[in-house]
Amino acid sequence: MNLLIVCVLTLWSSGCVSVDVLDTYNFTGPSSCDKNEFFNVANLKCERCDTKKLLISTQDKFSCTCNDQSVEKFRDSKGNLWCSACPKGAYPDAEQRTCIKCAKQHLSAETGKCECGEDSIVVERTIDGTQLAEAYCIKCTPGTKPSSDRRRCVACLIPGKNCSCESRPHVSLPDNECVENTLFTPFGFNQESYEIDYDVEKVVSPLLKHYLQYAAYGCKLFIPERCEYLANMCVLSMYQDTVPGGPCKILKDLKKSAPQNGAIPWIYYPESEAISILNKRKVKTKFTMMSDMETSYVKIVLSKWSLNGTWLGYVEGFKEFQLCPTNKPLMKIRYLADFLQDCYVPIKDILQNNEPFFYDVYIKYDNGNQTMLQSIPLLNLNYRMRKKYSNRLDMAQWQLTRRAFVVENANAIQSRRNTQFPTLIRYLKSVVLRFNIRSGSDPGVVQIPLLILSYGEIIGDDVSMDKPVRVTFKVDFVGPDSVKRNVDIAFAVLFSVSSLWSIIRSWAYIKRSGHRAIDLVAVLHLCIIACGHLANVFFFVISITAVQSFVYYKWQAVPHSLLPSARLHYIVRTYIIVAFPLKIVEVLNMMWHHFTVDIFLIDWEQPRVQKQTIFSVSAWRTYFVANKWLEIQTIRKTSILLQLCLVIFFLKVCGLEHWALKEPGTTQTSPSVSEDKVFRFAVSFIVYVVIYVSQLLIMGGLYERYIKNFIQEFVDICSLANISVFVLALDNYGFYIHGRSAHGFSDTDMATLRRHLRREEEDMVGHRGLVPASDHQTFQIHIPHKLKTIYKSFFNKISGHRGVSRVLLKKQLKGGNSGGTGDSIMVTYVTINRFLAAFIEHALKDLDYEVKDKLFIEALLDIELGNTEEKGIFFNDNGHSFDNVLYYGNELTLFTFDLILFSFVEILSQNSLLAAILTLLVDEGVARIRKFWCRKNLAKKALIDEYFLL
């Protein structure tokens, strides 16, 4: 037990007891103190003056003094004032050091003191300082006037001194104080004591040179204002406590010698305890997320001091720290809402106030019926320990402090000769208030925040040119960041799945292309397919992550989710930028396959009159179907124009883009709150996807079912025209639309055509389907390799054909001789038409096919497992599988391309309108290119003239 007492007393005497780390106070001021209480500015609380010791509070309520019937006797070693009562008929003199009587001719019967005229002073001492037996009044001579305390006559224009000190062994201080040199010996003043160490040079400060001794001596006597003055000098010197005789060294020594004295402020937190303070100390209140409740805001209070140590009261909010011009300063901080203010300010605007002010920073909160203040530690990045910026290193080396200034006093620094500009000056260039939110079982409770300060330096040349300087004010909430880990896990899983799917698609490509082994083309195709799938994985992972972060933050009922971290911003931006070129590769591959498909229109129409050839059958039906085929090339399930217009409408007109603001909820509570880029992307993504899904439901569920279905309409047109469409997307794989008319012919007049349609409605004719008693007209086909070989051999005879030339066509229309080229093309056309028709009718001996349904695994993976070397297979499909070579069947690819393009432009430009315009232009450009080349390909592969294609 005795050992414990010794340890406690040792800690107490070393200045390391809890007094130095007390950081929570009642929110009060001098006006809150009772009649006989004073406000201790060091502890920010009211304390009682001991009336038994004849003490009363001063008029300004900042200290105790002897009452008006007593004089100061002495101050003990702890700075306590002792008073002695004056005898009857006497009163305290002006210094309240001795008692004195007043001459009868000047004595006031009411007060018992001397009362003099307006131009007179009270004389209590002789010229040499000897006290008179009785005080009396004397009139000031012309040219002089009574001083403010009416104790001396002073010159009217030029102030004078009424006493002087000898240079030795005394020192003359401001306010006409004379102090013996021996009293300054313990301080160890030297030339270095008056220097301020800047980044560029050391400068002798006139402020320290003239007032350091004054402040140090007064603080030694425990005068509160002098101690605050000394503390402010320490702050100006960036807390350099290793300089002998420097303000910080003196302040620390005085604090150590009298740790319990309230006159000496504590501006240092204990050394090497930053980790403990920031990790274990919590704000003693609980915050909520309801915007209409006071507990959803963090309130900041600044305790303001003048340079000379006068306490100027409290200042609400961070207005004093915000150098950027603003009409609405940050008065309170929305919990979990980041804030950023960044601007360039002219130097002369920064230096417009010569008087520097100093601030202690507190969090203000309610504790029951009491309003409390809790101190916020400061991390000054300009603090140096043994020539190292220790506050820029790891946390274990940090030195936390309590007081800061915004702009250094220009008059305190040496000025250059023949110029009004200071040589060097410091200003607060960066302020970051950082809240560390830790996950736990007690939501709403946060660690004590940290105010990170960084000072810049201005030289005289910059001041003379009024060069703008950059200043930053920031509030951020940080916490455990598991985003990178979650994104990596999701990406790894989906990447594995997409890789497996890419391999399956590549295997299907090899089989459908007729490759017997894996070659370079197959490997290249695998890489191209993987690009598209990888783009989808990148974009899907980051989209879900962004949306999750957005939803969790905006609609959290209890505090648990923070704004997206800088790491997440980087990941979102990077993933979108990477996904865009990968998606371009997929779209280009899709377009190339569509440009190069083999397509032939099989005409089932036969001559109606004997001895006529197939050349006498009308070709207009073929051209009609061909033009319809071109018409549906770029038909999509949704309208990109409507999509983008609605997106901009909801984002801009309806104001949904404001949901991206850096504050909880969707209501904007402050005009100065900026947008978060991740939230902006999430809002755009949600709006885009919701509108797209709505379009799909309306188009698929209503428009295409009850109004118009372009794809089914094309199949019907083929039946009416008596023309089938044979498409090979790859060598052995393609699609077949059976358009053979159930009536046997279609080259007829309108009346007959209407009669045919009516007979179909009444079910008076056979079915349209390929298989008897079936209406199934569309198939996926896997043909024998021999069929493709024969098919290609027909085209080899007319290599280089681009359809019947327009010149040749004009000659034929005029009856001219066109030579053998046109005839060979027509012969080839008829040959291919008969060949494919015979194949469809099972009329070829060595080439045949069967019609069947796909197995479940085949339909699920979109593959074919059967062998088609000897016999082809026609798979029954969903009625529109041929749209795989159209825009319609590649809607997912086009949708993701449009969305990634929109997001890519938006994330780079932060302009949704620009993103919509560029997306629309690119989509329209790609569609036009596709139509152009598909038109060329159709003319070439179907052996029809481009002249008749619209």
Secondary structure by P-SEA (a helix, b strand, c coil): caaaaaaaaaaaaaccccccccccccccccccccccbbbcccccbbbbccccccccccccccccccccccccccccccbbbbbbbbccccccccccccccccccccccccccbbbbcccbbbbccccccccccccbbbbbcccccccccccbbbbccbbbbccccccccccccccbbbbbcccccccccccccccccccccccccccccccaaaaaaaaaaccaaaaaaaaaaaaaacccccccccaaaaaaaaaaacccccccccccccccaaaaaaccccccccccccccccccbbbbbbbcccccccccccccccccccccccccccccccccbbbbbbbbbbccccccccbbbbbbbbbbbbcccbbbbbbbbbbccccccccccccccccccbbbbccccccccccccccccccccccccccccbbbbbbbbbbccccccccbbbbbbbbbbbcaaaaaacbbbbbbbbcccccccaaaaaaaaaaaaaaaaaaaaaaaaaaaaaaaaccccccaaaaaaaaaaaaaaaaaaaaaaaaaaaaaaaaaaacccccccccccaaaaaaaaaaaaaaaaaaaaaaaaaaaaaabbbbbbbbcccccccccccccccaaaaaaaaaaaaaacccccccaaaaaaaaaaaacccccccccccccccccccccbbbbaaaaaaaaaaaaaaaaaaaaaaaaaccccccccaaaaaaaaaaaacbbbbbbcccccbbbbbcccccccccccaaaaaaaaaaaaaccccccccccccccccccccccaaaaaaaaaaaaaacccccccaaaaaaaaacccccaaaaaaaaaaaaaaaaaaaaaaccccccbbbbbbbcaaaaaacccccccccbbbbbbcccccccccccccaaaaaaaaaaaaaaaaaaacccaaaaaaaaaaaaaaaaaaaaaaaaaaaaaaacccccccc
